Amino acid sequence: MNFWLKVLICALVINLLGGLGAIVTTPNIKGWYHALEKPPGVPPNAVFGPVWTVLYSMMGISLALIWHRVPAGNEKRRALGLYFTQLVLNLAWSPVFFGWHRMGIALVIIAALLVLIPYAIVQIRRADKLASMLLIPYAIWVGYATYLNAGYWWLNR
């Protein structure tokens, strides 16, 4: 399969999966989330969609690079295993935080994600340097999101 087709498929699929979080997030923004005491540095709600679209697109490109350029074998299996493990944690966060309103459990999930992403970046770098570099902005944003989650949990216990 052509590399650019893989990029398109991966970027679309990752954005679609990430967008599923909006199903539980959107109905809770105006009521529950709006009523929460907010930690310092919370951006306007309109920032989150574009930022996640860019990050999910970069994650999709990273996946396409692993799929296309890394030869079959242990290195590829390790890279894909870490990639999909962090993706599952990422996708679990929105339903827990916004759907169930369980900020403490969401904090545990995002803290695990904050540990796993840099580890995944280091491991994926062994397989494909560019694929790993594309995940760095995601790691930084998750660090910021971890601060926000912790702040929301602390202020709204």
C-alpha positions as a Markdown table, in Angstrom:
| # | Residue | x | y | z |
|---|---|---|---|---|
| 1 | Met | 0.0 | 0.0 | 0.0 |
| 2 | Asn | 1.2 | 3.5 | -0.8 |
| 3 | Phe | 2.7 | 5.5 | 2.1 |
| 4 | Trp | 0.4 | 8.5 | 1.7 |
| 5 | Leu | -2.6 | 6.3 | 1.7 |
| 6 | Lys | -1.4 | 4.8 | 5.0 |
| 7 | Val | -1.0 | 8.3 | 6.4 |
| 8 | Leu | -4.5 | 9.3 | 5.3 |
| 9 | Ile | -6.0 | 6.1 | 6.8 |
| 10 | Cys | -4.1 | 6.4 | 10.1 |
| 11 | Ala | -4.7 | 10.1 | 10.5 |
| 12 | Leu | -8.5 | 9.6 | 9.8 |
| 13 | Val | -8.8 | 6.6 | 12.1 |
| 14 | Ile | -7.0 | 8.2 | 15.0 |
| 15 | Asn | -8.9 | 11.4 | 14.7 |
| 16 | Leu | -12.2 | 9.5 | 14.5 |
| 17 | Leu | -11.3 | 7.4 | 17.6 |
| 18 | Gly | -10.2 | 10.6 | 19.4 |
| 19 | Gly | -13.4 | 12.3 | 18.3 |
| 20 | Leu | -15.5 | 9.7 | 20.0 |
| 21 | Gly | -14.6 | 11.4 | 23.3 |
| 22 | Ala | -16.8 | 14.3 | 22.1 |
| 23 | Ile | -19.8 | 12.1 | 22.5 |
| 24 | Val | -19.4 | 12.2 | 26.3 |
| 25 | Thr | -17.6 | 15.5 | 26.5 |
| 26 | Thr | -19.9 | 17.9 | 24.6 |
| 27 | Pro | -23.1 | 17.2 | 26.6 |
| 28 | Asn | -21.2 | 17.9 | 29.8 |
| 29 | Ile | -19.4 | 21.2 | 28.9 |
| 30 | Lys | -22.3 | 23.6 | 29.5 |
| 31 | Gly | -23.5 | 22.0 | 32.7 |
| 32 | Trp | -21.2 | 20.0 | 34.8 |
| 33 | Tyr | -17.8 | 21.2 | 33.5 |
| 34 | His | -18.8 | 24.8 | 33.4 |
| 35 | Ala | -19.8 | 24.7 | 37.1 |
| 36 | Leu | -16.4 | 23.3 | 38.2 |
| 37 | Glu | -13.9 | 25.5 | 39.9 |
| 38 | Lys | -11.1 | 25.9 | 37.4 |
| 39 | Pro | -7.4 | 25.8 | 38.0 |
| 40 | Pro | -5.2 | 28.7 | 36.8 |
| 41 | Gly | -4.2 | 28.5 | 33.1 |
| 42 | Val | -7.3 | 26.8 | 31.7 |
| 43 | Pro | -7.6 | 27.7 | 28.0 |
| 44 | Pro | -10.9 | 28.6 | 26.4 |
| 45 | Asn | -12.9 | 25.6 | 25.4 |
| 46 | Ala | -12.5 | 26.4 | 21.7 |
| 47 | Val | -8.8 | 25.6 | 22.0 |
| 48 | Phe | -9.2 | 21.9 | 22.8 |
| 49 | Gly | -10.7 | 20.7 | 19.5 |
| 50 | Pro | -8.1 | 22.2 | 17.2 |
| 51 | Val | -5.2 | 21.2 | 19.4 |
| 52 | Trp | -6.4 | 17.6 | 19.7 |
| 53 | Thr | -7.1 | 17.4 | 15.9 |
| 54 | Val | -3.5 | 18.4 | 15.2 |
| 55 | Leu | -2.1 | 16.0 | 17.9 |
| 56 | Tyr | -4.3 | 13.1 | 16.7 |
| 57 | Ser | -3.1 | 13.8 | 13.1 |
| 58 | Met | 0.5 | 13.8 | 14.2 |
| 59 | Met | -0.2 | 10.5 | 16.1 |
| 60 | Gly | -1.7 | 9.1 | 12.9 |
| 61 | Ile | 1.3 | 10.0 | 10.9 |
| 62 | Ser | 3.5 | 8.4 | 13.5 |
| 63 | Leu | 1.5 | 5.2 | 13.3 |
| 64 | Ala | 1.7 | 5.3 | 9.5 |
| 65 | Leu | 5.5 | 5.6 | 9.7 |
| 66 | Ile | 5.7 | 2.6 | 12.0 |
| 67 | Trp | 3.4 | 0.6 | 9.8 |
| 68 | His | 5.2 | 1.6 | 6.5 |
| 69 | Arg | 8.9 | 1.9 | 7.4 |
| 70 | Val | 9.6 | -0.5 | 10.3 |
| 71 | Pro | 10.3 | -4.1 | 9.2 |
| 72 | Ala | 8.2 | -6.9 | 10.7 |
| 73 | Gly | 9.7 | -8.3 | 13.8 |
| 74 | Asn | 10.1 | -7.6 | 17.6 |
| 75 | Glu | 10.9 | -3.9 | 17.1 |
| 76 | Lys | 7.7 | -3.3 | 15.2 |
| 77 | Arg | 5.6 | -5.3 | 17.6 |
| 78 | Arg | 7.0 | -3.4 | 20.6 |
| 79 | Ala | 6.5 | 0.0 | 18.9 |
| 80 | Leu | 2.9 | -0.9 | 17.9 |
| 81 | Gly | 2.2 | -2.4 | 21.3 |
| 82 | Leu | 3.3 | 0.7 | 23.1 |
| 83 | Tyr | 1.5 | 3.0 | 20.6 |
| 84 | Phe | -1.8 | 1.2 | 21.0 |
| 85 | Thr | -1.5 | 0.9 | 24.8 |
| 86 | Gln | -1.1 | 4.6 | 25.2 |
| 87 | Leu | -4.0 | 5.1 | 22.7 |
| 88 | Val | -6.3 | 3.0 | 24.8 |
| 89 | Leu | -5.5 | 5.0 | 27.9 |
| 90 | Asn | -6.0 | 8.2 | 25.9 |
| 91 | Leu | -9.4 | 7.1 | 24.7 |
| 92 | Ala | -10.4 | 6.0 | 28.2 |
| 93 | Trp | -9.8 | 9.4 | 29.8 |
| 94 | Ser | -12.8 | 11.4 | 28.3 |
| 95 | Pro | -15.5 | 8.9 | 29.3 |
| 96 | Val | -14.1 | 8.7 | 32.9 |
| 97 | Phe | -13.6 | 12.5 | 33.3 |
| 98 | Phe | -16.6 | 13.9 | 31.4 |
| 99 | Gly | -19.0 | 10.9 | 31.3 |
| 100 | Trp | -18.7 | 9.5 | 34.8 |
| 101 | His | -17.3 | 12.7 | 36.4 |
| 102 | Arg | -14.6 | 10.7 | 38.1 |
| 103 | Met | -11.8 | 13.2 | 38.2 |
| 104 | Gly | -9.6 | 11.1 | 40.6 |
| 105 | Ile | -9.8 | 8.0 | 38.4 |
| 106 | Ala | -9.2 | 10.2 | 35.3 |
| 107 | Leu | -6.1 | 11.6 | 37.0 |
| 108 | Val | -4.8 | 8.1 | 37.6 |
| 109 | Ile | -5.4 | 7.3 | 33.9 |
| 110 | Ile | -3.7 | 10.5 | 32.6 |
| 111 | Ala | -0.8 | 10.1 | 35.1 |
| 112 | Ala | -0.2 | 6.6 | 33.7 |
| 113 | Leu | -0.4 | 8.1 | 30.2 |
| 114 | Leu | 2.1 | 10.8 | 31.2 |
| 115 | Val | 4.6 | 8.1 | 32.2 |
| 116 | Leu | 3.8 | 5.8 | 29.2 |
| 117 | Ile | 4.1 | 8.3 | 26.4 |
| 118 | Pro | 7.7 | 9.3 | 27.0 |
| 119 | Tyr | 8.6 | 5.6 | 27.5 |
| 120 | Ala | 6.8 | 4.8 | 24.2 |
| 121 | Ile | 8.7 | 7.7 | 22.5 |
| 122 | Val | 12.0 | 6.3 | 23.6 |
| 123 | Gln | 11.1 | 2.8 | 22.4 |
| 124 | Ile | 9.5 | 3.9 | 19.2 |
| 125 | Arg | 12.7 | 6.0 | 18.4 |
| 126 | Arg | 14.6 | 2.8 | 18.2 |
| 127 | Ala | 12.2 | 1.7 | 15.4 |
| 128 | Asp | 11.7 | 5.1 | 13.6 |
| 129 | Lys | 13.1 | 8.5 | 14.8 |
| 130 | Leu | 10.5 | 10.6 | 13.0 |
| 131 | Ala | 7.6 | 8.5 | 14.3 |
| 132 | Ser | 8.8 | 9.1 | 17.8 |
| 133 | Met | 9.4 | 12.9 | 17.3 |
| 134 | Leu | 5.8 | 13.3 | 16.1 |
| 135 | Leu | 4.7 | 12.2 | 19.6 |
| 136 | Ile | 6.6 | 14.8 | 21.5 |
| 137 | Pro | 4.0 | 17.6 | 21.2 |
| 138 | Tyr | 1.4 | 15.1 | 22.4 |
| 139 | Ala | 3.5 | 14.2 | 25.4 |
| 140 | Ile | 3.9 | 17.9 | 26.3 |
| 141 | Trp | 0.1 | 18.5 | 25.9 |
| 142 | Val | -0.7 | 15.5 | 28.1 |
| 143 | Gly | 1.7 | 17.0 | 30.7 |
| 144 | Tyr | -0.4 | 20.2 | 30.6 |
| 145 | Ala | -3.7 | 18.2 | 30.6 |
| 146 | Thr | -2.4 | 16.2 | 33.7 |
| 147 | Tyr | -1.9 | 19.5 | 35.5 |
| 148 | Leu | -5.4 | 20.6 | 34.5 |
| 149 | Asn | -6.9 | 17.3 | 35.6 |
| 150 | Ala | -5.1 | 17.4 | 38.9 |
| 151 | Gly | -6.2 | 21.0 | 39.4 |
| 152 | Tyr | -9.9 | 20.2 | 38.7 |
| 153 | Trp | -9.7 | 17.2 | 41.0 |
| 154 | Trp | -8.1 | 19.2 | 43.9 |
| 155 | Leu | -10.4 | 22.2 | 43.6 |
| 156 | Asn | -13.6 | 20.2 | 43.2 |
| 157 | Arg | -13.1 | 17.3 | 45.7 |
